[in-house]
Amino acid sequence: MPSFEVSSSSFYYETKIPTVENERLCGEIKRIFYTSGQTYGKRRIQAELKGLGARLALIKYQTS
C-alpha cells in the first residue's frame, strides 16, 4: 500500500465555505454583541441564541 506522506492537518482539513446559515448566524452573533454594548461573551451570546431557538455547540461560537 503506497504512502502519500500527507500531514494529518492536511488530511483532516475542512474547507470553510460560508453557507447561508453560517452567514445568518454570524450576523446574529454580531448583532447580539453590539447591542449589548460589546459586553456579552460567548456564554451570554449562547444564551441569547438559545432563547431565539438556535441550537449549536459552544465551540461553534468560539470559531465564529
Residue pairs with C-beta under 8 A, 6 or more apart in sequence:
22 64
25 49
25 54
25 56
25 60
25 64
26 64
28 49
28 52
28 54
29 45
29 49
29 61
29 64
32 40
32 45
32 48
32 49
33 40
33 45
36 44
40 48
42 58
42 61
42 62
43 58
45 61
46 56
46 58
46 61
49 56
49 61
